[in-house]
Amino acid sequence: MASPWAHRSSPPARSLQPPAAGLAAMALLSRALRVAAMRHRQSPVLRPLTSAAGPSAEKSVPYQRTLKEGSSEGASGPSRPLPSTANVVVIGGGSLGCQTLYHLAKLGVNGAVLLERDRLTSGTTWHTAGLLWQLRPSDVEVELLAHTRRVVSQDLERETGLHTGWIQNGGLFIASNRQRLDEYKRLMSLGKAYGVESHVLGPEETKALYPLMNVDDLYGTLYVPHDGTMDPAGTCTTLTRAAAARGAQVIENCPVTGIRVRTDDFGVRRVAAVETEHGTIQTPCVVNCAGVWAAAVGRMAGVKVPLVAMHHAYVVTERIEGIQVSGPGVGRWPRSPSMGACLLPSQAQSPGTRAPNMPNVRDHDASVYLRLQGDALSVGGYENNPIFWEEVSDKFAFGLFDLDWDVFTQHIEGAINRVPVLEKTGIKSTVCGPESFTPDHKPLMGEAPELRGFFLGCGFNSAGMMLGGGCGQELAHWIVHGRPEKDMYGYDIRRFHHSLTDHRRWVRERSHESYAKNYSVVFPHDEPLAGRNMRTDPLHEELLARGCVFQERHGWERPGWFSPRGTAPVLDYDYYGAYGNQRRGDDAYSRLLGEEYTFDFPAHHEVIRRECLACRGAAAVFDMSYFGKFYLVGEDARRAADWLFSADVQRPPGSTVYTCMLNQRGGTESDLTVSRLAPGPPAPPLAPAFEGDAYYLAVGGAVAQHNWSHICTVLQDQKLRCRLIDSSEDLGMISVQGPASRAILQEVLDTDLSNEAFPFSTHKLVKAAGHLVRAMRLSFVGELGWELHVPGPSCVPVYQAVMAAGAKHGLVNAGYRAIDSLSIEKGYRHWHADLRADDSPLEAGLAFACKLKSAVPFLGREALERQRAAGLRRRLVCFTVDEKVPMFGLEAIWRNGQAVGHVRRADFGFTLDKTVAYGYIRDPSGGPVSPDFVKNGDYALERMGVAYPARAHLKSPFDPDNRRVRGIY
């Protein structure tokens, strides 16, 4: 069997095929599987890429009950009368709908209503596996999972007296190669920053914990004792019971047929009502938690919901002799002081110590999970050829699809290798239901940019039970307070550019790849192969011919680095050989990408080093055309700029200001540059027509849609009469940085570039090789340099002129990998890495970008003033590590032997010749984090379980006096 993840890493230590000695037994299993399959279908069918077949007759799933039990079949009306009005209407009674309703009620929302088309949990939730794994390669997800676990294991039972069905039997991640074990060690280090207990075990310890497991091919495992499973019916019952006790209403058997929309006096579309078969509810707020059916609900409101529906399956075995069961609840062994890990059964001192339930297992390399199901196992996974459900039926409720054994058998093969007793174990039931999957395998949440008051809580990629508690809490907070408490950018629907959310090929390809790679090793510098070349700038072909290796950021192709080995175009997506496509994987781009699949320095580490040092020593040219480029104009533009931007942008025309945009809580929604424009004759796209004031905004391309939506929302809320003009597609950006940049550009531009004539942080319209451009003296790498904002048709000739002038000065092409290294070395912040929506500019060391000394009000000012008065409870700190070791973020930060945070971003600084890392630290006692607290600690950064001594810096050790950006060398 070909592995769909062969492109991501070197082959594992073992084949996924069973050993030769087991082929006979495998054949017996195959016959058993075919017999089992005949119970559910008349004849085997090999399904193609898509399936128009509807769900089969209803079948049982291996839970004690579902919420369907006790319902009246064929009910013709809603379970209770509809109210005429509601403050919030939640559509969908699955995990996310119930969790959102519960958390809305806890926040004191009166008149919250949940509408369910059929019965609670129908659709997808009722047949979920219900697994909860606490450790993920994302600090935000670790926090969300922790809240879900707290809700289902503690809060609900305390509030209602009902047991949710939570079973804490632990989780075990299997590593059958070194890279996989390294990935798990990264998770373990991150977990220490959050108090999540985990232990790396060797094969013998793993065997003692899970006696049925084959450990001959293991490098090791990661054991998390407090993982477990949830029961969907029990969880949703207790959620709705607790919500109803606070005044919320749940109305079942009430399909939604439409969303009524009104347009306000400013032309803004807003939710007005929800229409059903049984009446209309007037409401200003709708939450789309309809799962697989969320796209259909979105269409009712004119909202694009980028997800696809696929078949997702598992099977449940017959009883297995040898499964250790100690009943529901907690099972833990005592800790060994000498080992610092859990004692295994053979090591337990007390004869009365009970062995816990065997843990649930994820064997990522075999793409299979094994869930403890009483005295049996549920077996499932992610294949490279999932079946798309094209015609999503609105009549589907508690039904299932026929299991396609030709698709599913690959999971059986992996499961048998891991637990050999499965060779001789029968299949009790099959569960194949629909799930929704998104282009980046992340949920879709937040307010839709097309419609105010329409929120999304869908697209959970089969993790709705696991993430439901944390996401339900954040979604409720979003609705009530205008934003979530945590940084949810990775889930926010605004992360996708509007041109992609209804692009069928892009959504389909990316969703397939995200599904197929769900169990792949998460490497720091991975790139997708699906949905590429959707948005390219005018320099794309020019740079490709010069060896550019591109990265993809929300549809844009941007330069990553430049290979000396020739061109590396990104080819059309091959679905990893599925659905009759020919598997490639031997093209130049895939080979270079394969060299990134490491937690060490990649093979092209020296290439990136040369780009960085050329920038520091001579000059480098960067194509930054994918940046978002907006104009803010209109009669209220000045008022809007004062309110939107934390810094004072009311400088003379020709000035450029680095600033932040904040939210009401003082968190940072964006960092950007704002250039005030001078009145004059229009010259689109460089100078739009305007009256009064106008501002040119340059924002990171990966977050341009987020910035656009944030600005529009603020303008609408403040009722400001402005226009926001998007010129991102019309303008390119060429940045020339380094000591020789002035000499190079002086040959290209028709203006004096001296410090006196062209100071730092200013801009002007000039001619470059005869083409009108906007030149800005700015730097994002800490060097003397300029950005040239160039109309699209002029990009190639201007770039060629720059390269010709730079030939004698040592000018090189460089990409974003060099920018990452150069910027972290200088201490410049990256939004959504060092700086997020739950980080304030004060905590991030950006107080200089806040006009707190003025009397001008701005969004978030009051929160910053409160924070400053109370003292900072955390602070972003720079760390350097003398030992040459790669770090990428998520490493635990230790201060005087205590975990005080984790690394947000790390890279190698080639000028310093050290690893540089940034992370927020806290005082474990809860007090303010003062500069003295930072300076007086003894620090270490833990990478994969190994602590490396680190030095803390309050300022970047590279050019702390900012001489180089001023041209002083």
Phi, psi and omega in degrees: 000129178282133179279130178289356181248018183298334182286344191269334184202170177294154183302144179294173184293344181229162172275154175283347176286145177294154178297158184305323182296339183261005184295323180296315179297323179297320179298319176299319179297317180302319178295321179296321179295321180293323177295317179297323182295327182295340178292338189245352179205158185285320181209150181292140180227127174272109185276144177280198182306316183244164178220120176269355182295140178276180180292153179277185176299158183296145181226165179273153173243161188280046172247156181297328181201164167232165181289354176291330182300136180091355180276161178266115182298139177070024179303137186260356183218171181293157183290343175203160182298147179279137171288157179282333179223159176205147176287323178218136173243120177263127180256115178117122183254039173268199183304310184291321178297315180293318179295319180295317178300315180300315183285329172299315180296321179294332178278001176088016179287120176270146177073034173272134184232136173250127177252125177241129182301321182238250175242158178307141180075356178294158181101266183240326187298322188297333183253013182291154177288334174072028181279148174228116176250126187281336187255125177224159181281049179203125180295324179296316180294324176301319179291319179296317180295322179298322180290318176304313182299318180296320181295311187280335183264342184227300193300311186294318180295323178293323183282324188248342186078005180257143176275130184281348186094011178294131175233121179262091178247004176087166179228147184226118176262133186260131176242116178250015170207166186296318182298321179295319179294323175299319178300317180293324178295326174297317178297320180298317180295318177297319180301328180296328178290341182245007178073023178270115182289131175206158184216133172276124183246150173275175182302318182292319178295322179295318180297320178294325179285326185225081189301336182281355189274142169278118183246010185297332185252018185270141165273329181164180179219162173246120183252126179241100190298333187261013170288170179183200182227154179240149174262123185297318181292315180297320181293312183292326176301310183290325177299311182288328176297315180292323179292318180297325178296340178257012173102359178284157179240141175242122181239112181264169179056044184221081181294140174276134182247347180188159174242120179272134185236142173239158176246124184279184185294343180260010179079017182267130178281132182223149177295137179241322185195162173246127179259138177229173177294345187240013179141177183241139176246119175286129182201146174269357188216127177236140177241117183272095177247040188271008174060232180304330183269007184296327179295321179294318177296321177300318180298328177301332184252003183074030182247131179275128181238102187279086175213164175231158178256135178224156170287137177222132194225158165209163176237156178243129184278168167290176179303138180244122177293132176105354176289130180273120180231129177238016179091169182291161177109210188264136171225117180218148174264155178293153180278148176264116180303326183283324183273334186066025181216180181287138172289140176272163185307321181291344183259351185296133183278324186276127180294343181269000182291129180268136172289141181281176167305146173297142183288161168287152189234138168238113173258089187297323183292332175266358181055054182213145171239152180233111181258130176295126183231075186067240177259022178228183178232142165265137184234124178207184180174195182235122183257170181270356180229056179297155181268125177281137174264099188286310184261089182289117184276133177277002177263353184290132178223266182262041178255171178223160175273159168293135179286129176271104184293332178296328177278319191278338188303331180300330178288323178299318181299315178294322181293321180295319178300321183280320180233089189302335181298342180294341176304325186247022182250136180280166178259121181277318181204156176243143181229109179229106183232175180276146172222155178259140182228146187245168185296337179236016178060028175240150179296166176251116184222165174097178182282131180293134180295338182278341190210115178290137180088000179252110183253150178251140172213067190212182177068051189264008167054044179068014179243025183294323177293318186291316182266354189302316183295310180295317182288325176298320178296314182293322179295319178298318179295323177302314183292316186281317188251001176091351176195157177286165177285322181265168175284113183245023182304321181297343178252344186294129180303336181287359178287340181265136175295143186299337180286348183258334190295337175240022177273103192301315182295316181297313181299317184292311182297312184293324179293322177296312182297320179297322176294309185295331182260012186302326181261010180285157174300133180269097179272151185296331187239037178286155175225148177287156172254344180270152174062034183269166179059030178282322181225113180237147181267173185298340182268003189303307182293322179299315182286324177302319180293340179264014174092017182294132173256113190273150167255160176243130176226100178052049175097333180281138168266120179233152183294128174268305177197173185242120183271136175280001185264015176104188185286152180217073180290151175272121184274170177298149184294135183252008180055028180052035176084002181279162175060032177083003177282148178279126180285125178264260176080354179249015178280168186298318182295315180297323179295316179294321179295323179299330178289346176278348186278074182203154171259011174256184173293134182288169182299330181264023176304319181290330178294315178294324177301316181295322177298316181295312184290331175295321178295318180289326186264332182223271179193153175224148177248132182240130172272109181245032186295339184284356176304146171284137184226109185239153170244133175251112184223164177132173186295332179256020185298320180295314177300319180297316181296319178299319183282322185286320194256134183289331180269165177279108181260006179274057174266171178300149174307140186100354179269150174234133186234132170279131184210174174242161164244133187246167171254181186297333181274002181085005176284160188263112179276341182189154160236145190197174171249141180237123181247125178278133184263149177268145175298150180171178179295139180294145176215065182303146002271007183275335183213098181286161175287136179201162172237141181086238183249153177212148184224141178252124186249131175240119184231157179303134185297327181292340183240018183297317180296320177299315179297313180303313183293320179298314181297315180299318180298315180296316179300320179293315181296324181271356180055046180266136183268093182221162170243137173249117185252126180264112177248022184300322182279344186266341184239137168263172177219123178243121182249127178245120188228143175133168183304330183267005186297321180297314181297321181293309185288337178297335177279344186254323184265149182263041180216158179286125182257015179293163180302323183288319184277332185219077183292165175299144177067039172228168181212158176199156174278127182219173174260133175239112183052036178088000182250136179288128180220163170257116180262132177235133176269098183216166175212137172247011180233357177087031180229165167301132180181169180224149168255137175248115178265114198237132172305143186312310182296342182266354188299312184295310180297324178293316178300315181297324178293320178297314181296321180295318179291330184275352185303319183276356181252005179081023179294135179232157169282142177216157184240193185288339174295322175291319177301318179302313182291312183296320183288323179288327177297322180277342180092016176283142185275146170251125178292140184072011169237286176282339193221119184227179184290349174251013174250134177270155176297335177292316179295328184271005180076026182245033178301330180297340180267016181235130184273051182289340179280347177268175177260008185283123177289146174210158182300123180096354184300314183299321178295318178297320181295320177296318181294318180295320180292324183277342184094143183287126179273354173203161186209140176282127186235141174271137177233143170238145180240122183291322181290134183283095183221135181284137172226151188226000188111157182082359177291141178287143177255123179251134175233119180051040176082006179241140176287124184238006179160192177218161182284131176275315183215141178214151178200171177267127177267110188285331177287318177285338185059042180216158167285133179242135182222150176233135177202155178273134178241152178237160170272120181304337179280352179091001181278176178297151177259098182271165174303324178295321177301318180295314187290332188266013180261159173253116194248154171211147175249126183266117177247114176054041176087356180248128181269130179247127178305139183224154177249132179269143180228135174279337173230155178300136179287350179267118177046058184296341181266006176058038179287321188293320180294338177271004178082016180261110182240000000 
